[in-house]
Amino acid sequence: MGGRGTRLRPLTLTVPKPMLPTAGVPFLTHQLARARAAGVDHVVLATSYRAETFEAYFGDGAALGLDLEYATETEPLGTAGGIRNVADRLRAKPDEPVIIFNGDVLSGHDIAEQVASHERAAAAVTLYLTEVDDPRAFGCVPIDAESRVTAFLEKTPNPVTNLINAGCYVFRRDVIDAIPVGRPVSVEREIFPNLLADGAHVMGFVDSAYWLDLGTPAAFVRGSCDLVRGIAPSPALPGPVGESLVLGGARVAASARVSAGSCVGARVVVGDRAIVEGSVVFDDAVIETGAIVRASIVGRGARIGSSAVLENVVIGDGARIGEGNELLAGMRIWPDVELPATSIRFSSDE
């Protein structure tokens, strides 16, 4: 969880990506709750960017039934280096399994069965794999008839399989201890290929359950809405599944409409005849009379003026969007920016 979440800026200028409010709680809460439901009781969080944010929120993990520890990278160590950096805090024996989660993947896969599959196969590493319609945007991971991984392939216009690395691994503890120290190391480019070259038993665990990488604004909105609607599973949802989730202290006018999995944060105000559809509205924001917010993210404390229209945009914390503005097609407004009332249409394909 050391990345800076640049694709989600400006939301991640002050908050690390795993801590962004997603269906009412920081995204990492959903991951930790699913891990606990699968039988995990001890977690070490490998952090870097704004590392203090994690411990300030989760503390020792007791509220989630977990024993949480923290290991911070002072310099970027890569995907494998970050794993090696927590090795001294792990409690597993050399031949026991350790589960590794990417901090930005929303999944419904069977974590306990992945571990069981790993142990049955006596594997060095077992990767969670999922099928996607278009694997060209991902590295792909072919497997043989016995589910053994045969290669790790970079992005290519002609993938040999639609199976991709879905961001949850089970490592045998001694494999983690063998990762080089003192330099950046990549699991995808170094550790996994080296294991294959050495003849190690690397398994693929294929699961067709819900899966989504939350790295872009559109994906983040979709993931939050899918959690609210119960399409993506989570034991941590702070309310019943349904067409909307409205947190404590929020005020939604009777004539307003909040739908399509929208989450309205604490103390938010949604005015008369306003529409919030398939969107995420962070705490303390205000959506004024007749404003329309679709497929968008409205930052903490932002204000959307009456009759303004937002569609597929990101509004930074504390921004002010004046009456009548129309913001479309991926535009991003930085924190505390003020747009005066206008009838001019703003749009951007960024």
MARGU-236444 format. One record per residue (C-alpha): x, y, z; residue number from 0. Coordinates in steps of 0.05 Angstrom, whole numbers. Layout:
<xx:X; yy:Y; zz:Z; nr:NUM>
...
This chain:
<xx:0; yy:0; zz:0; nr:0>
<xx:57; yy:46; zz:-16; nr:1>
<xx:31; yy:76; zz:-80; nr:2>
<xx:9; yy:149; zz:-84; nr:3>
<xx:-55; yy:135; zz:-123; nr:4>
<xx:-39; yy:185; zz:-177; nr:5>
<xx:-96; yy:162; zz:-222; nr:6>
<xx:-145; yy:181; zz:-167; nr:7>
<xx:-120; yy:252; zz:-156; nr:8>
<xx:-141; yy:300; zz:-128; nr:9>
<xx:-174; yy:253; zz:-78; nr:10>
<xx:-107; yy:221; zz:-59; nr:11>
<xx:-69; yy:286; zz:-49; nr:12>
<xx:-82; yy:281; zz:26; nr:13>
<xx:-109; yy:210; zz:35; nr:14>
<xx:-76; yy:145; zz:13; nr:15>
<xx:-118; yy:105; zz:-37; nr:16>
<xx:-136; yy:47; zz:11; nr:17>
<xx:-164; yy:98; zz:60; nr:18>
<xx:-212; yy:132; zz:12; nr:19>
<xx:-285; yy:126; zz:36; nr:20>
<xx:-316; yy:70; zz:-4; nr:21>
<xx:-389; yy:52; zz:10; nr:22>
<xx:-385; yy:89; zz:76; nr:23>
<xx:-318; yy:65; zz:105; nr:24>
<xx:-245; yy:67; zz:83; nr:25>
<xx:-234; yy:16; zz:27; nr:26>
<xx:-184; yy:-23; zz:68; nr:27>
<xx:-239; yy:-37; zz:119; nr:28>
<xx:-274; yy:-81; zz:69; nr:29>
<xx:-210; yy:-120; zz:55; nr:30>
<xx:-194; yy:-129; zz:128; nr:31>
<xx:-265; yy:-151; zz:144; nr:32>
<xx:-264; yy:-203; zz:89; nr:33>
<xx:-196; yy:-229; zz:113; nr:34>
<xx:-224; yy:-236; zz:183; nr:35>
<xx:-285; yy:-273; zz:157; nr:36>
<xx:-237; yy:-321; zz:122; nr:37>
<xx:-203; yy:-338; zz:188; nr:38>
<xx:-146; yy:-288; zz:188; nr:39>
<xx:-131; yy:-259; zz:257; nr:40>
<xx:-63; yy:-225; zz:250; nr:41>
<xx:-48; yy:-173; zz:196; nr:42>
<xx:14; yy:-132; zz:181; nr:43>
<xx:-1; yy:-70; zz:140; nr:44>
<xx:57; yy:-52; zz:94; nr:45>
<xx:51; yy:24; zz:86; nr:46>
<xx:89; yy:82; zz:56; nr:47>
<xx:51; yy:142; zz:31; nr:48>
<xx:19; yy:179; zz:89; nr:49>
<xx:32; yy:118; zz:132; nr:50>
<xx:8; yy:151; zz:196; nr:51>
<xx:-64; yy:152; zz:169; nr:52>
<xx:-72; yy:77; zz:175; nr:53>
<xx:-54; yy:68; zz:248; nr:54>
<xx:-92; yy:132; zz:268; nr:55>
<xx:-156; yy:100; zz:240; nr:56>
<xx:-148; yy:26; zz:254; nr:57>
<xx:-105; yy:26; zz:316; nr:58>
<xx:-91; yy:-45; zz:340; nr:59>
<xx:-147; yy:-74; zz:298; nr:60>
<xx:-190; yy:-96; zz:357; nr:61>
<xx:-253; yy:-64; zz:329; nr:62>
<xx:-248; yy:-112; zz:270; nr:63>
<xx:-228; yy:-172; zz:312; nr:64>
<xx:-157; yy:-168; zz:286; nr:65>
<xx:-87; yy:-160; zz:314; nr:66>
<xx:-58; yy:-106; zz:270; nr:67>
<xx:15; yy:-86; zz:263; nr:68>
<xx:47; yy:-35; zz:217; nr:69>
<xx:111; yy:-36; zz:176; nr:70>
<xx:130; yy:28; zz:139; nr:71>
<xx:175; yy:35; zz:78; nr:72>
<xx:219; yy:96; zz:84; nr:73>
<xx:239; yy:87; zz:11; nr:74>
<xx:200; yy:52; zz:-44; nr:75>
<xx:217; yy:-22; zz:-44; nr:76>
<xx:174; yy:-49; zz:-100; nr:77>
<xx:119; yy:-101; zz:-96; nr:78>
<xx:164; yy:-156; zz:-69; nr:79>
<xx:209; yy:-111; zz:-28; nr:80>
<xx:148; yy:-86; zz:10; nr:81>
<xx:129; yy:-158; zz:26; nr:82>
<xx:200; yy:-173; zz:50; nr:83>
<xx:198; yy:-111; zz:93; nr:84>
<xx:144; yy:-142; zz:138; nr:85>
<xx:177; yy:-210; zz:145; nr:86>
<xx:204; yy:-199; zz:215; nr:87>
<xx:133; yy:-186; zz:240; nr:88>
<xx:102; yy:-249; zz:210; nr:89>
<xx:83; yy:-305; zz:258; nr:90>
<xx:79; yy:-362; zz:207; nr:91>
<xx:130; yy:-418; zz:209; nr:92>
<xx:175; yy:-428; zz:148; nr:93>
<xx:128; yy:-480; zz:116; nr:94>
<xx:63; yy:-443; zz:134; nr:95>
<xx:21; yy:-398; zz:88; nr:96>
<xx:20; yy:-322; zz:89; nr:97>
<xx:-35; yy:-285; zz:51; nr:98>
<xx:-15; yy:-222; zz:12; nr:99>
<xx:-68; yy:-172; zz:-11; nr:100>
<xx:-60; yy:-115; zz:-59; nr:101>
<xx:-89; yy:-52; zz:-28; nr:102>
<xx:-133; yy:-30; zz:-86; nr:103>
<xx:-170; yy:-93; zz:-108; nr:104>
<xx:-243; yy:-106; zz:-91; nr:105>
<xx:-257; yy:-180; zz:-94; nr:106>
<xx:-308; yy:-232; zz:-74; nr:107>
<xx:-263; yy:-292; zz:-84; nr:108>
<xx:-259; yy:-349; zz:-34; nr:109>
<xx:-198; yy:-331; zz:7; nr:110>
<xx:-202; yy:-393; zz:52; nr:111>
<xx:-207; yy:-439; zz:-8; nr:112>
<xx:-147; yy:-406; zz:-40; nr:113>
<xx:-106; yy:-421; zz:23; nr:114>
<xx:-133; yy:-493; zz:25; nr:115>
<xx:-115; yy:-503; zz:-49; nr:116>
<xx:-45; yy:-477; zz:-35; nr:117>
<xx:-36; yy:-525; zz:23; nr:118>
<xx:-63; yy:-585; zz:-16; nr:119>
<xx:-14; yy:-572; zz:-72; nr:120>
<xx:45; yy:-559; zz:-25; nr:121>
<xx:58; yy:-498; zz:-69; nr:122>
<xx:111; yy:-444; zz:-60; nr:123>
<xx:62; yy:-391; zz:-82; nr:124>
<xx:-11; yy:-393; zz:-103; nr:125>
<xx:-38; yy:-334; zz:-143; nr:126>
<xx:-110; yy:-315; zz:-147; nr:127>
<xx:-127; yy:-310; zz:-221; nr:128>
<xx:-190; yy:-283; zz:-254; nr:129>
<xx:-215; yy:-282; zz:-325; nr:130>
<xx:-227; yy:-215; zz:-359; nr:131>
<xx:-259; yy:-200; zz:-426; nr:132>
<xx:-200; yy:-160; zz:-451; nr:133>
<xx:-134; yy:-179; zz:-419; nr:134>
<xx:-92; yy:-132; zz:-462; nr:135>
<xx:-89; yy:-81; zz:-407; nr:136>
<xx:-61; yy:-132; zz:-358; nr:137>
<xx:-3; yy:-180; zz:-351; nr:138>
<xx:-31; yy:-249; zz:-363; nr:139>
<xx:-16; yy:-314; zz:-327; nr:140>
<xx:-24; yy:-379; zz:-366; nr:141>
<xx:-33; yy:-444; zz:-328; nr:142>
<xx:-30; yy:-518; zz:-347; nr:143>
<xx:-83; yy:-572; zz:-337; nr:144>
<xx:-60; yy:-581; zz:-265; nr:145>
<xx:-66; yy:-506; zz:-251; nr:146>
<xx:9; yy:-496; zz:-248; nr:147>
<xx:31; yy:-428; zz:-272; nr:148>
<xx:74; yy:-434; zz:-335; nr:149>
<xx:93; yy:-361; zz:-347; nr:150>
<xx:85; yy:-288; zz:-326; nr:151>
<xx:73; yy:-247; zz:-388; nr:152>
<xx:74; yy:-171; zz:-396; nr:153>
<xx:18; yy:-132; zz:-429; nr:154>
<xx:12; yy:-151; zz:-502; nr:155>
<xx:-37; yy:-138; zz:-559; nr:156>
<xx:-44; yy:-213; zz:-569; nr:157>
<xx:-51; yy:-246; zz:-500; nr:158>
<xx:-45; yy:-321; zz:-497; nr:159>
<xx:-98; yy:-326; zz:-442; nr:160>
<xx:-151; yy:-283; zz:-410; nr:161>
<xx:-128; yy:-302; zz:-340; nr:162>
<xx:-96; yy:-245; zz:-302; nr:163>
<xx:-62; yy:-235; zz:-236; nr:164>
<xx:-119; yy:-213; zz:-191; nr:165>
<xx:-78; yy:-186; zz:-133; nr:166>
<xx:-82; yy:-237; zz:-76; nr:167>
<xx:-25; yy:-286; zz:-64; nr:168>
<xx:-11; yy:-342; zz:-15; nr:169>
<xx:64; yy:-348; zz:-2; nr:170>
<xx:98; yy:-402; zz:37; nr:171>
<xx:135; yy:-364; zz:91; nr:172>
<xx:205; yy:-386; zz:71; nr:173>
<xx:193; yy:-357; zz:1; nr:174>
<xx:183; yy:-288; zz:33; nr:175>
<xx:246; yy:-296; zz:74; nr:176>
<xx:286; yy:-310; zz:10; nr:177>
<xx:267; yy:-243; zz:-23; nr:178>
<xx:329; yy:-198; zz:-28; nr:179>
<xx:334; yy:-142; zz:22; nr:180>
<xx:361; yy:-71; zz:15; nr:181>
<xx:336; yy:-56; zz:-55; nr:182>
<xx:271; yy:-51; zz:-94; nr:183>
<xx:245; yy:-119; zz:-117; nr:184>
<xx:185; yy:-135; zz:-161; nr:185>
<xx:143; yy:-198; zz:-152; nr:186>
<xx:119; yy:-195; zz:-224; nr:187>
<xx:186; yy:-182; zz:-258; nr:188>
<xx:234; yy:-217; zz:-212; nr:189>
<xx:207; yy:-263; zz:-158; nr:190>
<xx:154; yy:-301; zz:-197; nr:191>
<xx:196; yy:-311; zz:-260; nr:192>
<xx:255; yy:-334; zz:-218; nr:193>
<xx:212; yy:-384; zz:-181; nr:194>
<xx:189; yy:-413; zz:-247; nr:195>
<xx:260; yy:-416; zz:-274; nr:196>
<xx:281; yy:-453; zz:-211; nr:197>
<xx:225; yy:-504; zz:-220; nr:198>
<xx:186; yy:-482; zz:-158; nr:199>
<xx:113; yy:-503; zz:-151; nr:200>
<xx:74; yy:-440; zz:-168; nr:201>
<xx:-2; yy:-450; zz:-172; nr:202>
<xx:-59; yy:-411; zz:-201; nr:203>
<xx:-125; yy:-408; zz:-163; nr:204>
<xx:-180; yy:-388; zz:-212; nr:205>
<xx:-243; yy:-358; zz:-184; nr:206>
<xx:-298; yy:-325; zz:-224; nr:207>
<xx:-326; yy:-283; zz:-166; nr:208>
<xx:-332; yy:-208; zz:-168; nr:209>
<xx:-266; yy:-172; zz:-182; nr:210>
<xx:-248; yy:-99; zz:-194; nr:211>
<xx:-185; yy:-57; zz:-194; nr:212>
<xx:-205; yy:9; zz:-162; nr:213>
<xx:-147; yy:49; zz:-191; nr:214>
<xx:-187; yy:100; zz:-233; nr:215>
<xx:-245; yy:147; zz:-213; nr:216>
<xx:-295; yy:109; zz:-256; nr:217>
<xx:-275; yy:42; zz:-225; nr:218>
<xx:-275; yy:72; zz:-155; nr:219>
<xx:-346; yy:97; zz:-164; nr:220>
<xx:-368; yy:31; zz:-193; nr:221>
<xx:-337; yy:-8; zz:-136; nr:222>
<xx:-370; yy:35; zz:-83; nr:223>
<xx:-438; yy:29; zz:-117; nr:224>
<xx:-430; yy:-46; zz:-125; nr:225>
<xx:-416; yy:-53; zz:-51; nr:226>
<xx:-477; yy:-11; zz:-33; nr:227>
<xx:-521; yy:-53; zz:-78; nr:228>
<xx:-493; yy:-119; zz:-53; nr:229>
<xx:-462; yy:-138; zz:-120; nr:230>
<xx:-393; yy:-138; zz:-87; nr:231>
<xx:-393; yy:-173; zz:-19; nr:232>
<xx:-368; yy:-142; zz:45; nr:233>
<xx:-381; yy:-155; zz:119; nr:234>
<xx:-362; yy:-82; zz:133; nr:235>
<xx:-418; yy:-46; zz:98; nr:236>
<xx:-446; yy:4; zz:149; nr:237>
<xx:-518; yy:-7; zz:131; nr:238>
<xx:-564; yy:-54; zz:92; nr:239>
<xx:-552; yy:-65; zz:18; nr:240>
<xx:-598; yy:-26; zz:-28; nr:241>
<xx:-603; yy:29; zz:-79; nr:242>
<xx:-569; yy:79; zz:-33; nr:243>
<xx:-530; yy:86; zz:31; nr:244>
<xx:-541; yy:149; zz:72; nr:245>
<xx:-494; yy:157; zz:132; nr:246>
<xx:-510; yy:187; zz:200; nr:247>
<xx:-527; yy:260; zz:204; nr:248>
<xx:-539; yy:268; zz:129; nr:249>
<xx:-602; yy:306; zz:108; nr:250>
<xx:-634; yy:287; zz:42; nr:251>
<xx:-695; yy:328; zz:20; nr:252>
<xx:-759; yy:290; zz:9; nr:253>
<xx:-761; yy:313; zz:-64; nr:254>
<xx:-688; yy:293; zz:-77; nr:255>
<xx:-668; yy:226; zz:-108; nr:256>
<xx:-608; yy:185; zz:-86; nr:257>
<xx:-602; yy:121; zz:-126; nr:258>
<xx:-561; yy:70; zz:-166; nr:259>
<xx:-517; yy:51; zz:-107; nr:260>
<xx:-498; yy:122; zz:-87; nr:261>
<xx:-466; yy:133; zz:-19; nr:262>
<xx:-481; yy:198; zz:17; nr:263>
<xx:-431; yy:212; zz:72; nr:264>
<xx:-441; yy:236; zz:143; nr:265>
<xx:-472; yy:306; zz:152; nr:266>
<xx:-481; yy:314; zz:77; nr:267>
<xx:-539; yy:358; zz:54; nr:268>
<xx:-577; yy:340; zz:-9; nr:269>
<xx:-626; yy:395; zz:-28; nr:270>
<xx:-695; yy:397; zz:-58; nr:271>
<xx:-702; yy:362; zz:-126; nr:272>
<xx:-628; yy:345; zz:-127; nr:273>
<xx:-607; yy:280; zz:-161; nr:274>
<xx:-549; yy:237; zz:-137; nr:275>
<xx:-543; yy:177; zz:-183; nr:276>
<xx:-488; yy:124; zz:-181; nr:277>
<xx:-441; yy:170; zz:-143; nr:278>
<xx:-400; yy:177; zz:-80; nr:279>
<xx:-409; yy:239; zz:-37; nr:280>
<xx:-358; yy:247; zz:19; nr:281>
<xx:-374; yy:274; zz:88; nr:282>
<xx:-398; yy:345; zz:99; nr:283>
<xx:-411; yy:361; zz:25; nr:284>
<xx:-472; yy:401; zz:2; nr:285>
<xx:-512; yy:386; zz:-60; nr:286>
<xx:-558; yy:446; zz:-70; nr:287>
<xx:-628; yy:451; zz:-99; nr:288>
<xx:-637; yy:419; zz:-168; nr:289>
<xx:-564; yy:399; zz:-176; nr:290>
<xx:-550; yy:334; zz:-213; nr:291>
<xx:-492; yy:289; zz:-194; nr:292>
<xx:-482; yy:226; zz:-237; nr:293>
<xx:-425; yy:176; zz:-237; nr:294>
<xx:-382; yy:225; zz:-199; nr:295>
<xx:-343; yy:235; zz:-134; nr:296>
<xx:-355; yy:296; zz:-91; nr:297>
<xx:-300; yy:309; zz:-40; nr:298>
<xx:-306; yy:323; zz:34; nr:299>
<xx:-337; yy:391; zz:48; nr:300>
<xx:-347; yy:408; zz:-25; nr:301>
<xx:-408; yy:448; zz:-46; nr:302>
<xx:-446; yy:437; zz:-111; nr:303>
<xx:-489; yy:498; zz:-130; nr:304>
<xx:-562; yy:496; zz:-149; nr:305>
<xx:-577; yy:469; zz:-219; nr:306>
<xx:-504; yy:449; zz:-230; nr:307>
<xx:-493; yy:385; zz:-269; nr:308>
<xx:-436; yy:337; zz:-255; nr:309>
<xx:-426; yy:274; zz:-297; nr:310>
<xx:-365; yy:229; zz:-292; nr:311>
<xx:-324; yy:281; zz:-254; nr:312>
<xx:-283; yy:286; zz:-191; nr:313>
<xx:-292; yy:345; zz:-144; nr:314>
<xx:-236; yy:355; zz:-93; nr:315>
<xx:-245; yy:368; zz:-20; nr:316>
<xx:-272; yy:437; zz:-3; nr:317>
<xx:-284; yy:457; zz:-76; nr:318>
<xx:-342; yy:504; zz:-93; nr:319>
<xx:-380; yy:494; zz:-158; nr:320>
<xx:-425; yy:553; zz:-171; nr:321>
<xx:-496; yy:553; zz:-195; nr:322>
<xx:-508; yy:529; zz:-266; nr:323>
<xx:-440; yy:499; zz:-281; nr:324>
<xx:-439; yy:436; zz:-324; nr:325>
<xx:-378; yy:392; zz:-312; nr:326>
<xx:-373; yy:332; zz:-357; nr:327>
<xx:-329; yy:278; zz:-388; nr:328>
<xx:-276; yy:264; zz:-335; nr:329>
<xx:-261; yy:334; zz:-310; nr:330>
<xx:-225; yy:339; zz:-243; nr:331>
<xx:-231; yy:399; zz:-197; nr:332>
<xx:-174; yy:408; zz:-147; nr:333>
<xx:-187; yy:419; zz:-73; nr:334>
<xx:-213; yy:487; zz:-51; nr:335>
<xx:-221; yy:512; zz:-123; nr:336>
<xx:-282; yy:558; zz:-133; nr:337>
<xx:-320; yy:562; zz:-198; nr:338>
<xx:-368; yy:621; zz:-201; nr:339>
<xx:-439; yy:614; zz:-223; nr:340>
<xx:-442; yy:607; zz:-298; nr:341>
<xx:-480; yy:580; zz:-357; nr:342>
<xx:-416; yy:560; zz:-392; nr:343>
<xx:-405; yy:486; zz:-402; nr:344>
<xx:-337; yy:458; zz:-380; nr:345>
<xx:-312; yy:391; zz:-404; nr:346>
<xx:-247; yy:353; zz:-409; nr:347>
<xx:-225; yy:285; zz:-435; nr:348>
<xx:-167; yy:279; zz:-386; nr:349>
